Amino acid sequence: MKNTLRVLTLWAVLQGAVIAEQKLPEFTDVTSQAGLTAKHSYGDYDLNNIVEGTGAGVMFFDYDGDGWLDIYFVNGCWIKSINDNMGRELKNKLSNVLYRNNGDGTFSDVTQKASVGDKGFGFGASAADFDNDGDLDLYVANYGPNVFYRNNGDGTFTDISATSGVANPKWSLIGTWFDYDSDGDLDLYVTNYLEYDEGKFRSFYAAAGYPGPLSYTGQADTLYRNNGDGTFADVTKEAKVYNPNGRGMSATVADLNNDGLLDLYVANDAMENYYYRNLGKGKFESEGLFMGLAFGEGGQGVSSMGPAIGDVDRDGHMDIYVPDMGYGCLMINKIDYFEDRTAPSNLALICGQYTGWGGLLFDYDSDGYLDVFVANGNAHHEYTEEDVLARNDGKAVFEDVARKSGSYFDEKYVGRGATYGDYDNDGDLDLLINNLNSSVRLLRNDGGNRNNWLVIDLKLSGGKTDAIGARITVTAGDVKRIHDVIPVTGYLSQADPRAHFGLGSHEMADAVEIRWPNGKITKLKDVKANQFLKVVQEDTPGADT
């Protein structure tokens, strides 16, 4: 018996040593050496209203089609109806910024050349090929009106806001692109926030800094159908996604019930969230309460921020993570309903002390399981907070690894929008964060490619247009990994449209199945790891089943 105990003890010690020797990836702040100098401003020097405090997102997208991710940085501005007179000197001096990736770890400011330096009060940006001409067009959500730029294909853009019909006059936060009616072109869901009263309402607790969202009337979001001729039509009511009193913070889409149709999830502020199930034929049905997606397990609206969708427990069904001003919500898909697993997953303990905004689900260490990043910061004051990095143990339970992951996590920021993307094309996912009234931060992932990985870049026929709405299923060993190609994710931001799959110790994917937006299927076998795989949907017979 004593010998058995000694063996077990020795085994435990050795196992502990192996775990201790496992080196986690670290994130290195490369903002300065990359040449990123943009600094967010809310158009004032003192934070004193909800417009200023909402912050902005950031975007990775390859605007020039050279295979390297570029950056679009969203900024605020000075507006008389929003900002104090103290900030008047900032009038017309602030703008959004486009950075071109030079392919050597550095970026160049090409804002003026590209003509995309909008000077409105910006919040979110998204990009998609709305006219199917092979390049990404740019949509900027503002404190009205919004701006829509058509990509000319030569490094420049043309403002088509007015002629396209999507210059939404409301206070918009983000535009989400997807083909809701399956007609072959991308439609646009614009998340609108609330009706700000230009500071007239003053009956609030002074220590709060300024009135919260319930002090104002909400606004309905807008669904625009792409007419295929360069214009869009408002079909919000027709599609059954009209809610006049919403306070949308962000929206994203995914096939949540595995029926081949893209469903819509909207995170709202201080009220229930919306889940619209896609019924097909251009119609949706609101099922948030029925599916357990309207509230967290506490039953209250808790200022939900940006929703991130992914298969956290690797059971073949998409789950949802939403940061908020409390503990956040991890909603696990149980097919017939969603179960709040925030506490059992350990995320309540990790995130409970923070105010979460930019939440991401991404496999930062390429082990095959989705991890969590959250950009945190006080909502009503410029009080700084640490950001969260939580590693999935493979059983949908998370470990706080922030302090093991680089000096950036030793500092505090007033976080807002965040996104991920492989900007240096080395096979792991890097982070980009837009902090309130502070400099943009680019964090390079060092070591996330020590495990095997596979990046799949899906293109529609012609080889240039991203296959938005496609589903990729990668099988390696006994684990299936699914990914829906929807770049708009998290808070007011857009991620790398290429699908990154961590394969762990597997040197190849046994199978890759692609369900294209039109429902056709492409199957690949024995796909080697550690490569960028571009797959083009062909019209030739036999390419799809």
C-alpha positions in Angstrom: 0.0 0.0 0.0 2.9 2.4 0.9 4.6 1.7 -2.4 1.3 2.4 -4.2 1.0 5.7 -2.4 4.6 6.6 -3.3 3.9 5.9 -7.0 0.8 8.0 -6.9 2.6 10.8 -5.2 5.5 10.7 -7.6 3.0 10.7 -10.5 1.2 13.7 -9.1 4.5 15.6 -8.7 5.5 14.8 -12.3 2.2 15.8 -13.6 2.4 19.1 -11.7 5.9 19.7 -13.1 4.7 19.1 -16.7 1.8 21.6 -16.2 4.2 24.1 -14.6 6.5 23.8 -17.6 3.7 24.5 -20.1 4.6 28.0 -21.5 1.6 30.1 -22.3 1.7 32.6 -25.1 2.3 36.2 -24.2 1.0 39.4 -25.8 3.5 42.1 -26.5 2.5 45.7 -26.9 3.9 46.6 -30.4 1.8 49.8 -30.9 4.7 52.2 -31.2 7.0 50.0 -33.3 4.1 49.3 -35.6 3.6 53.0 -36.2 0.2 53.3 -34.7 -0.2 56.8 -33.3 -4.0 57.2 -33.3 -5.6 58.3 -30.1 -9.3 58.2 -29.3 -11.0 61.3 -28.2 -14.7 61.9 -27.2 -14.3 65.6 -28.3 -13.9 67.0 -24.8 -11.5 67.0 -21.8 -14.0 66.0 -19.2 -16.3 63.0 -19.5 -19.8 64.3 -18.7 -22.5 62.5 -20.8 -23.5 59.1 -22.2 -22.5 59.9 -25.8 -18.9 60.6 -24.7 -18.8 57.6 -22.4 -20.0 55.0 -25.0 -16.5 54.8 -26.6 -15.7 53.3 -30.0 -14.7 50.1 -31.7 -11.9 49.2 -34.1 -11.6 47.0 -37.2 -9.2 44.6 -38.9 -10.0 44.3 -42.7 -7.9 43.9 -45.9 -9.1 46.9 -47.8 -6.6 46.6 -50.6 -6.7 42.8 -51.0 -3.0 42.2 -50.6 -3.4 39.4 -48.0 -2.4 41.6 -45.0 -4.9 42.9 -42.5 -5.3 46.7 -42.4 -6.8 48.7 -39.5 -9.6 51.2 -39.3 -9.7 53.2 -36.1 -12.9 55.0 -35.1 -12.8 58.3 -33.3 -15.1 60.9 -31.8 -15.4 64.6 -32.5 -16.5 67.9 -31.0 -20.2 68.6 -31.5 -21.9 71.6 -29.9 -25.0 69.6 -28.8 -22.8 67.0 -27.0 -19.6 68.5 -25.8 -18.7 71.4 -23.5 -17.3 74.6 -24.8 -13.9 73.7 -23.2 -13.4 71.2 -26.1 -14.2 73.7 -28.9 -10.5 73.8 -29.9 -10.9 70.1 -31.0 -13.6 71.0 -33.6 -12.7 69.6 -37.0 -9.4 68.3 -35.7 -10.4 64.7 -35.0 -11.1 62.0 -37.5 -11.2 58.3 -38.1 -7.9 56.7 -39.3 -7.1 54.0 -41.9 -3.8 52.2 -41.5 -2.3 50.1 -44.3 -0.4 47.0 -43.3 3.1 47.2 -44.9 3.6 43.5 -44.4 6.7 43.9 -42.2 5.1 44.6 -38.9 4.5 48.3 -39.5 1.5 50.3 -40.7 1.2 53.5 -42.7 -1.5 56.1 -42.3 -3.3 56.3 -45.6 -6.5 58.0 -44.4 -6.2 61.1 -46.7 -5.2 59.1 -49.7 -8.1 56.7 -49.3 -10.6 59.5 -48.4 -12.1 57.7 -45.4 -11.2 60.2 -42.6 -14.8 60.8 -41.5 -14.9 63.6 -38.9 -18.3 62.7 -37.4 -18.8 61.3 -33.9 -18.0 57.7 -34.7 -18.7 54.5 -32.7 -18.4 51.4 -34.8 -17.2 50.4 -38.3 -17.7 47.3 -40.4 -16.7 46.3 -43.9 -18.2 44.0 -46.5 -18.4 43.6 -50.3 -22.0 44.8 -50.7 -21.8 45.1 -54.5 -19.9 41.8 -55.2 -17.1 43.5 -57.1 -14.3 41.8 -55.1 -13.3 44.5 -52.6 -14.5 45.6 -49.2 -16.7 48.6 -48.7 -16.7 50.5 -45.4 -19.7 51.5 -43.2 -19.2 53.9 -40.3 -21.8 54.2 -37.5 -22.1 57.7 -36.1 -24.1 59.9 -33.8 -26.1 60.5 -37.0 -25.8 60.5 -39.9 -23.8 57.3 -40.8 -21.3 57.2 -43.6 -20.9 54.5 -46.3 -17.8 54.4 -48.5 -17.7 52.3 -51.7 -14.2 50.8 -52.4 -13.0 51.9 -55.8 -10.5 49.1 -56.0 -7.5 51.4 -56.4 -6.8 52.2 -52.8 -9.5 55.0 -52.6 -13.1 55.1 -51.5 -16.2 57.1 -52.6 -18.8 58.4 -50.2 -22.2 56.9 -51.3 -24.1 57.5 -48.0 -26.9 59.5 -49.5 -27.4 57.6 -52.8 -27.3 54.2 -51.1 -30.0 55.0 -48.6 -28.1 53.9 -45.5 -27.1 57.3 -44.0 -29.1 56.4 -40.9 -29.9 59.7 -39.0 -30.2 58.1 -35.6 -27.5 57.5 -33.0 -26.0 54.3 -34.5 -23.4 52.1 -32.9 -22.5 49.4 -35.4 -23.6 47.9 -38.8 -23.7 44.1 -39.1 -23.5 42.5 -42.6 -25.3 39.3 -43.6 -27.5 37.9 -46.3 -30.7 37.6 -44.2 -33.0 36.7 -47.2 -30.6 34.4 -49.0 -30.7 36.2 -52.3 -27.0 36.3 -52.8 -26.1 39.8 -51.7 -25.3 41.2 -48.2 -27.9 43.1 -46.2 -27.2 45.5 -43.3 -28.5 45.5 -39.7 -27.8 48.8 -38.0 -27.9 48.8 -34.2 -29.2 52.1 -32.9 -28.9 53.2 -29.3 -31.1 56.0 -27.8 -32.4 59.5 -28.2 -29.9 61.8 -26.4 -31.5 65.0 -25.2 -28.4 67.2 -25.5 -27.9 67.3 -21.8 -31.3 68.6 -20.7 -32.1 65.8 -18.2 -30.3 66.6 -15.0 -32.1 64.6 -12.3 -29.5 62.1 -11.5 -27.2 61.1 -8.7 -24.2 63.4 -9.0 -21.6 60.7 -8.1 -22.7 58.8 -11.2 -21.2 61.4 -13.4 -24.1 61.6 -15.8 -27.5 60.0 -16.4 -27.6 56.4 -17.5 -29.4 54.8 -20.4 -32.8 54.5 -18.7 -33.0 58.3 -18.6 -33.5 58.4 -22.3 -36.0 57.0 -24.9 -34.7 54.0 -26.8 -34.5 53.7 -30.6 -35.5 51.0 -33.0 -32.7 49.3 -34.9 -32.9 49.2 -38.7 -32.6 46.3 -41.2 -31.7 47.3 -44.7 -32.3 45.0 -47.6 -29.7 45.2 -50.4 -31.6 45.9 -53.6 -28.7 44.8 -55.7 -28.4 48.1 -57.6 -26.3 50.1 -55.1 -29.3 51.0 -53.0 -30.9 49.6 -49.8 -34.5 49.5 -48.5 -35.7 49.7 -44.9 -37.4 46.3 -44.2 -37.3 46.4 -40.4 -41.0 46.0 -39.9 -41.5 43.7 -42.9 -38.8 41.3 -41.5 -40.4 41.4 -38.0 -37.3 42.8 -36.2 -38.9 46.1 -35.3 -38.7 47.1 -31.6 -39.3 50.8 -31.0 -37.7 51.0 -27.5 -34.5 49.1 -28.0 -31.2 50.4 -26.7 -28.9 48.4 -28.8 -25.2 48.2 -27.9 -24.0 45.7 -30.6 -25.4 42.9 -32.7 -24.0 39.8 -34.4 -25.4 36.8 -36.3 -24.8 33.1 -36.4 -26.6 29.9 -37.2 -27.7 29.2 -33.6 -30.0 26.3 -34.2 -28.0 24.6 -37.0 -30.8 24.9 -39.6 -28.6 26.7 -42.2 -30.1 30.1 -41.6 -28.4 33.0 -39.9 -30.1 34.2 -36.7 -29.7 37.6 -35.2 -28.7 38.5 -31.6 -28.8 42.0 -30.2 -27.3 43.1 -26.9 -29.2 46.0 -25.4 -28.4 48.4 -22.5 -30.2 48.0 -19.2 -33.0 45.9 -20.7 -33.6 42.5 -22.3 -31.5 41.3 -25.2 -33.2 40.3 -28.5 -32.8 37.0 -30.2 -34.4 36.8 -33.6 -34.7 33.3 -35.1 -34.5 33.3 -38.9 -37.6 31.6 -40.3 -36.4 31.9 -43.9 -38.1 33.9 -46.7 -36.9 37.1 -45.2 -38.8 36.7 -41.8 -37.7 36.5 -38.2 -39.4 35.5 -35.0 -38.4 37.0 -31.6 -37.6 34.2 -29.2 -35.3 35.8 -26.7 -37.4 35.0 -23.6 -38.4 31.6 -24.8 -34.8 30.5 -25.4 -33.3 32.0 -22.2 -31.4 34.7 -24.1 -33.1 37.8 -23.0 -31.6 38.1 -19.5 -28.8 36.6 -17.4 -29.6 34.2 -14.6 -30.2 37.1 -12.2 -33.2 38.0 -14.4 -32.3 41.6 -14.7 -31.1 43.8 -17.6 -27.5 44.4 -16.8 -26.2 46.7 -19.5 -25.1 44.1 -22.0 -22.3 45.2 -24.3 -20.9 43.4 -27.4 -22.0 39.8 -28.0 -19.4 37.2 -29.1 -20.6 33.8 -30.6 -18.6 30.6 -30.7 -18.7 26.9 -29.7 -17.2 27.2 -26.2 -17.8 23.6 -25.2 -17.2 22.0 -28.6 -20.5 20.2 -28.8 -21.3 21.4 -32.3 -23.7 24.2 -31.2 -23.0 27.9 -31.0 -22.8 29.6 -27.6 -22.9 33.3 -26.7 -20.7 35.3 -24.4 -21.8 38.9 -23.5 -19.8 41.2 -21.2 -21.7 43.6 -19.0 -21.5 45.9 -16.0 -21.8 42.8 -13.7 -20.4 39.4 -14.2 -21.0 39.0 -17.9 -23.1 36.1 -19.3 -22.0 32.9 -20.8 -25.0 31.3 -22.5 -24.4 27.6 -23.4 -26.6 26.3 -26.2 -28.6 23.3 -25.1 -30.5 23.1 -28.5 -33.9 23.7 -27.0 -32.8 26.6 -24.7 -29.6 28.4 -23.6 -28.3 27.8 -20.1 -26.4 30.5 -18.1 -23.1 28.9 -17.2 -21.3 32.1 -16.1 -20.7 31.0 -12.6 -19.8 27.3 -13.2 -17.4 28.4 -16.0 -15.5 30.5 -13.5 -16.1 33.7 -15.6 -18.3 35.2 -12.9 -15.4 35.1 -10.5 -12.9 36.3 -13.0 -15.0 39.2 -14.4 -17.2 40.2 -11.5 -15.0 43.1 -10.3 -14.9 44.7 -13.7 -17.0 46.6 -16.2 -16.8 44.6 -19.4 -17.1 46.0 -22.9 -15.1 44.5 -25.7 -15.5 40.7 -25.3 -14.0 38.2 -27.6 -14.1 34.4 -28.1 -10.9 33.3 -29.8 -8.4 30.5 -29.5 -5.3 32.5 -28.6 -3.1 29.4 -27.8 -4.3 27.2 -30.7 -5.2 24.3 -28.4 -8.6 23.9 -30.1 -10.8 25.6 -27.4 -12.1 29.1 -27.4 -10.7 31.5 -24.8 -12.1 34.8 -23.6 -10.7 38.4 -23.7 -12.5 41.4 -22.3 -11.6 45.0 -22.5 -12.7 46.6 -19.2 -13.3 50.2 -18.0 -15.7 52.2 -15.9 -18.8 53.4 -17.7 -19.3 56.9 -16.2 -15.8 57.9 -15.2 -12.4 57.6 -16.6 -11.5 55.0 -13.9 -9.2 52.4 -15.3 -9.5 48.7 -15.0 -7.4 45.7 -16.0 -8.4 43.7 -19.0 -9.3 40.0 -18.7 -7.7 37.0 -20.5 -9.2 33.7 -19.5 -8.1 30.3 -20.9 -10.5 27.5 -21.6 -9.4 24.3 -19.9 -11.1 22.2 -22.6 -14.2 21.6 -20.4 -15.7 25.1 -20.7 -14.1 26.2 -17.4 -11.8 29.2 -17.5 -8.6 30.1 -15.8 -7.5 33.7 -15.3 -4.1 33.9 -17.2 -3.9 37.7 -17.7 -0.9 38.1 -15.3 0.9 35.3 -17.1 0.4 36.8 -20.5 2.5 39.9 -20.8 3.1 43.3 -19.2 0.1 44.9 -20.9 -2.1 43.1 -18.5 -0.3 44.7 -15.5 -1.6 48.1 -16.6 -5.1 49.6 -16.4 -7.2 51.3 -19.1 -10.7 52.6 -19.8 -11.4 49.9 -22.3 -14.2 49.9 -24.9 -13.9 48.2 -28.4 -11.6 45.3 -29.1 -11.0 42.8 -31.8 -8.7 40.0 -33.0 -6.8 39.2 -36.2 -3.6 37.7 -37.4 -2.0 41.0 -38.6 1.5 39.5 -39.1 0.3 36.2 -40.7 2.2 34.0 -38.4 -0.7 31.7 -37.5 -1.9 33.0 -34.2 -4.4 35.7 -33.3 -3.3 39.2 -32.2 -5.4 41.8 -30.3 -6.4 45.3 -31.1 -8.0 47.6 -28.5 -9.6 51.0 -28.7 -9.5 52.5 -25.2 -11.6 55.5 -24.3 -9.7 58.8 -24.6 -6.4 57.0 -25.0 -4.1 55.5 -27.6 -5.0 52.4 -29.7 -3.2 49.3 -28.6 -1.9 46.5 -30.8 -0.9 43.4 -28.9 1.2 40.8 -30.8 0.6 37.2 -29.9 4.0 35.6 -29.2 3.7 31.8 -28.9 0.1 31.2 -29.9 1.4 29.2 -32.9 3.4 26.7 -30.8 0.4 24.4 -31.1 -0.7 23.4 -34.6 -3.2 25.7 -36.4 -5.1 26.1 -39.6 -6.4 29.3 -41.1 -9.1 29.0 -43.8 -9.9 31.9 -46.1 -13.2 31.3 -47.8 -14.0 33.2 -51.1 -17.0 33.0 -53.3 -16.7 32.2 -57.0 -14.2 34.6 -58.6 -11.9 34.3 -55.6 -12.1 37.8 -54.2 -15.4 38.2 -52.1 -15.4 36.8 -48.6 -18.0 34.1 -48.1 -19.9 35.9 -45.3 -22.4 33.5 -43.6 -20.6 30.3 -44.5 -20.0 27.6 -41.9 -16.8 25.7 -41.5 -16.5 22.5 -39.6 -13.0 21.2 -38.9 -12.5 17.7 -37.4 -9.1 16.8 -35.9 -9.1 13.6 -33.8 -12.3 13.3 -31.8 -13.0 17.0 -31.7 -15.1 19.0 -34.1 -14.6 22.7 -34.3 -17.2 25.0 -36.0 -17.0 28.6 -37.1 -19.5 30.9 -38.8 -17.8 33.5 -41.1 -19.3 36.6 -39.5 -16.5 39.2 -38.9 -18.6 41.7 -36.9 -18.3 40.5 -33.3 -17.9 42.0 -29.8 -18.3 45.6 -29.0 -18.6 47.9 -32.1 -15.8 46.1 -33.8 -14.9 43.7 -36.7 -12.4 40.8 -36.6 -10.3 39.0 -39.1 -12.7 37.4 -41.6 -10.4 34.4 -42.0 -11.3 31.5 -39.8 -8.6 30.4 -37.4 -8.7 26.9 -36.0 -6.4 25.6 -33.3 -5.5 22.0 -33.8 -3.4 21.4 -30.7 -1.1 18.4 -31.2 -2.8 17.3 -34.5 -0.6 17.8 -37.6 -3.5 17.7 -39.9 -7.3 18.2 -40.0 -8.9 14.9 -40.8 -11.8 16.6 -42.5 -12.9 20.1 -43.4 -16.5 20.7 -44.4 -17.7 24.0 -45.8 -21.3 25.0 -46.0 -21.4 27.9 -48.4 -23.9 30.7 -48.0 -26.1 29.2 -50.8 -26.2 25.9 -48.9 -23.8 23.9 -51.1 -21.2 21.7 -49.4 -17.5 21.3 -50.1 -15.6 18.6 -48.3 -11.8 18.3 -47.9 -9.8 15.5 -46.3 -6.4 15.2 -44.6 -5.6 19.0 -44.7 -2.1 19.7 -43.4 -1.8 22.0 -40.4 0.1 25.3 -40.1 -1.0 26.8 -43.4 -3.3 29.5 -44.7 -5.7 27.7 -46.9 -7.7 29.7 -49.4 -10.8 27.9 -50.6 -12.8 29.3 -53.5 -16.3 28.1 -54.2 -16.3 27.0 -57.8 -19.3 26.8 -60.2 -17.9 23.8 -61.9 -19.8 20.5 -61.5 -18.6 18.2 -58.8 -17.0 21.0 -56.7 -19.9 21.0 -54.3 -22.5 18.5 -53.1 
